[in-house]
Amino acid sequence: MAYLGILGGMSWESTASYYRLLNQGVRARRGGLHSAPLLLHSLDFAAIAAQQQVGDWDGAAGQLIAAAQGLERAGAGALLLATNTMHKVAPALQAALDIPLLHIGDAVGQALQQQGVCRAALLGTRFTMQEDFYRQRLAEHFAIEVRVPEAAAMVEIDRIIFAELCQGQFLPAARAFYLDQLHILKAAGLQAAILGCTEIGLLLQDCDSPLPLFDSTEVHVAMGLEWLLDERRG
């Protein structure tokens, strides 16, 4: 198998899930002592988050590009960017590489299509929910209509992500708030919910959700495993 690169650290809580799930997936398919051939560059999220807050997306993209090019030079044959929000700069990142970036939005879109979902709620950081880079990709490539919570709810969803989930805090009050929002979105006619932040799945695991949940981490990992285990590459 060729090496799969992971650009992580944003946050490391979810990057740890990527590492675990990729290795579990390879072992499940190949058995025995097999594990996933990975190359990981884990960035300091504090620097990236500071650039997000002031809108310095070019600066953040520059950090990601430098790290991704390092993974490519080290032998990665494809790349997972282990964060939803930073897919805002995915076009610039892909343009700087000669290896494919396996886009998290495509993984989500394919999973929704396979289940016949055409109207989905999106929970994520305020950048992911408010800006169009994620919703537009799902609409244009997969004909999926995406709705987001009301403005006040988005503020609290975003606060929980950065103040709690990215710091390893998964609190009952936060879980209850997210589930309340899912009930509201179901009442608005949505068929499913996209967990469009790689930490949200950690908060809502084993919850009794009113909507089917599509965990972006899990479907992104599945895309990475499909690439890793593609026998056609020898």
C-alpha positions in Angstrom: 0.0 0.0 0.0 1.1 3.6 -0.7 1.3 6.1 2.1 -1.8 8.3 2.9 -1.0 11.7 4.2 -3.0 13.3 7.0 -2.9 17.0 7.6 -4.1 17.3 11.2 -4.0 19.0 14.6 -7.1 21.1 13.9 -7.9 19.9 16.5 -5.8 16.9 17.7 -8.8 15.5 19.4 -10.4 14.7 16.0 -7.0 13.8 14.4 -6.7 11.1 16.9 -10.0 9.7 15.7 -8.7 9.7 12.1 -5.6 7.7 13.1 -7.6 5.2 15.1 -10.3 4.7 12.5 -7.9 4.4 9.6 -5.9 1.7 11.4 -9.1 -0.1 12.5 -10.3 -0.1 8.9 -7.1 -1.6 7.5 -7.0 -4.2 10.2 -10.6 -5.1 9.6 -10.0 -5.6 5.9 -6.5 -7.2 6.0 -6.5 -8.9 9.4 -3.6 -9.9 11.6 -1.1 -7.2 12.4 -1.8 -5.0 9.4 -2.1 -1.3 10.1 -2.4 1.8 8.0 0.6 3.3 6.2 0.2 6.9 7.2 2.2 10.1 7.2 1.0 12.7 9.7 1.7 16.4 10.0 0.0 17.8 13.0 -0.1 21.6 13.1 -0.4 23.9 16.1 -4.1 24.7 16.0 -3.7 27.9 18.1 -1.9 29.6 15.2 -4.5 28.4 12.6 -7.4 29.4 14.8 -6.0 32.9 15.3 -5.8 33.4 11.6 -9.3 32.1 11.1 -10.6 34.7 13.7 -9.1 37.7 11.8 -9.9 36.4 8.4 -6.3 35.7 7.3 -7.2 32.7 5.2 -4.3 33.2 2.9 -1.9 33.0 5.8 -3.6 29.8 7.1 -3.5 28.3 3.6 0.2 29.0 3.4 0.8 27.0 6.6 -1.3 24.1 5.3 0.4 24.2 1.9 3.9 24.1 3.4 2.9 21.1 5.6 1.1 19.3 2.7 4.1 19.7 0.4 6.3 18.2 3.1 4.0 15.2 3.2 4.1 14.9 -0.5 7.9 15.0 -0.5 8.0 12.3 2.2 6.0 10.0 0.0 2.3 10.5 0.5 0.3 9.5 -2.5 -2.9 11.3 -1.4 -3.9 13.6 1.3 -6.7 13.9 3.9 -7.2 17.4 5.4 -8.6 16.4 8.8 -10.8 19.4 9.4 -14.0 20.7 7.7 -13.4 24.4 8.2 -10.0 24.5 6.5 -11.5 23.0 3.3 -12.3 26.7 2.7 -8.8 26.8 1.3 -9.0 23.4 -0.4 -8.7 24.8 -4.0 -5.4 26.6 -3.1 -4.1 23.5 -1.3 -4.9 21.2 -4.2 -3.4 23.6 -6.7 -0.1 23.5 -4.8 0.1 19.7 -4.9 0.7 16.9 -7.4 -1.2 14.4 -5.3 -5.0 14.3 -4.9 -6.7 16.0 -1.9 -9.5 13.7 -0.9 -12.2 16.3 -0.2 -14.3 15.9 2.9 -17.3 17.6 1.2 -17.2 14.9 -1.5 -17.2 12.2 1.1 -20.2 13.7 2.8 -22.0 14.3 -0.5 -21.5 10.7 -1.6 -22.7 9.3 1.7 -25.9 11.5 1.6 -26.6 10.5 -2.0 -26.2 6.8 -1.2 -28.9 7.2 1.4 -31.3 9.2 -0.8 -30.9 12.4 1.3 -31.5 15.6 -0.6 -32.2 18.1 2.3 -29.7 18.1 5.1 -28.9 20.2 8.1 -25.3 21.3 8.7 -23.7 21.8 12.1 -20.1 23.0 12.3 -18.0 26.1 13.1 -19.5 29.4 12.2 -17.2 29.6 9.2 -18.5 26.2 7.8 -22.1 27.1 8.5 -22.2 30.7 7.3 -19.9 30.7 4.3 -20.7 29.0 1.1 -17.7 26.9 0.3 -19.2 23.8 1.9 -22.9 24.3 1.1 -22.1 25.2 -2.5 -20.0 22.1 -3.1 -22.8 19.9 -1.9 -25.4 21.8 -4.0 -23.3 21.9 -7.2 -21.8 18.4 -7.1 -24.5 16.4 -5.3 -27.7 18.4 -5.7 -28.1 18.5 -1.9 -29.9 21.4 -0.2 -28.2 22.4 3.0 -29.8 24.3 5.9 -28.2 25.7 9.0 -29.6 26.6 12.4 -30.8 30.1 13.4 -28.1 32.8 13.9 -28.2 32.7 17.7 -27.9 28.9 17.8 -24.9 29.1 15.4 -23.1 31.3 17.8 -23.5 28.8 20.6 -22.6 25.8 18.3 -19.4 27.6 17.4 -18.6 28.5 21.0 -19.0 25.0 22.1 -16.7 23.7 19.4 -13.8 26.0 20.2 -14.2 26.4 23.9 -15.1 22.8 24.8 -14.8 20.2 22.1 -11.4 21.2 20.7 -10.2 21.2 24.3 -11.4 17.7 25.0 -14.5 18.7 27.0 -17.7 16.8 26.0 -20.3 18.1 28.4 -23.9 17.0 29.0 -25.2 20.5 28.5 -23.5 20.8 25.1 -24.9 17.5 24.1 -28.4 18.5 25.1 -28.1 21.8 23.2 -27.0 20.1 20.0 -29.8 17.6 20.3 -32.3 20.4 20.8 -31.1 22.0 17.6 -31.5 18.7 15.7 -35.1 18.4 16.9 -35.7 22.0 15.6 -34.1 21.1 12.2 -36.1 17.9 11.9 -39.3 19.9 12.5 -38.2 22.2 9.6 -38.3 19.3 7.3 -34.6 18.2 7.1 -34.0 14.6 6.4 -30.6 14.2 8.0 -27.8 16.2 9.8 -24.2 16.6 8.7 -21.8 16.7 11.6 -19.6 19.2 9.7 -17.0 19.6 12.4 -14.7 16.7 13.1 -15.2 17.0 16.8 -19.0 16.9 16.9 -19.1 13.2 16.4 -17.2 12.8 19.6 -19.8 14.7 21.5 -22.8 12.9 19.9 -21.5 9.4 19.8 -24.1 6.9 21.1 -26.8 9.6 21.3 -30.4 9.0 20.4 -30.6 11.6 17.6 -33.9 12.7 16.1 -32.2 12.9 12.7 -29.9 10.4 11.0 -26.3 11.7 11.5 -23.6 11.8 8.9 -20.3 12.1 10.7 -17.9 13.9 8.4 -14.9 12.2 10.2 -16.3 8.7 9.6 -17.2 9.2 5.9 -13.9 11.0 5.3 -12.0 8.1 6.8 -14.0 5.7 4.6 -12.8 7.7 1.6 -9.2 7.5 2.8 -9.6 3.7 3.3 -11.0 3.3 -0.2 -7.9 5.0 -1.6 -5.5 3.0 0.7 -7.0 -0.3 -0.1 -7.4 0.1 -3.8 -5.8 -3.0 -5.2 -5.5 -1.5 -8.6 -2.5 0.6 -7.4 -0.7 -2.6 -6.4 
